[in-house]
Amino acid sequence: MANFKDELINNLSDNIAKLTELYQLAKENNKMLKIENSDLQKLIINKGREYNELDSRFNTLKLTKALIHHEGDSDQVKYKVNNLVREIDKCIALLNR
């Protein structure tokens, strides 16, 4: 009877040790996943900014081509558009502060 109790206690101790080890591994894994999630969230934000910038440039290019097509004097149109782009870039820089 005492031997059975000792065996039961040993099994219980082993199971508790295994559970504790599994808990620690899960805790470390959770910590790593939170870090990875944070990194991916930052990447999403950066890609969103990059997308917005490229979209702005694309729209500017479409406008430039439309103006060149309609007006004919491409140097003057390019100058005006470049000034507009500089102003937009300044505004974006101010918004990012």
URNORHU-V518935 format. One record per backbone hydrogen bond with DSSP energy under -0.5 kcal/mol. NH is the residue of the N-H (numbers start at 1). CO is the residue of the C=O. Records with the same first field share a line. If there is no record, write none. Layout:
NH: CO / CO
This chain:
5: 1
6: 2
7: 3
8: 4
9: 5
10: 6
11: 7
12: 8
13: 9
14: 10
15: 11
16: 12
17: 13
18: 14
19: 15
20: 16
21: 17
22: 18
23: 19
24: 20
25: 21
26: 22
27: 23
28: 24
29: 25
30: 26
31: 27
32: 28
33: 29
34: 30
35: 31
36: 32
37: 33
38: 34
39: 35
40: 36
41: 37
42: 38
43: 39
44: 40
45: 41
46: 42
47: 43
48: 44
49: 45
50: 46
51: 47
52: 48
53: 49
54: 50
55: 51
56: 52
57: 53
58: 54
59: 55
60: 56
61: 57
62: 58
63: 59
64: 60
65: 61
66: 62
67: 63
68: 64
69: 65
70: 66
71: 67
72: 68
74: 72
77: 73
78: 74
79: 75
80: 76
81: 77
82: 78
83: 79
84: 80
85: 81
86: 82
87: 83
88: 84
89: 85
90: 86
91: 87
92: 88
93: 89
94: 90
95: 91
96: 92
97: 93 / 94
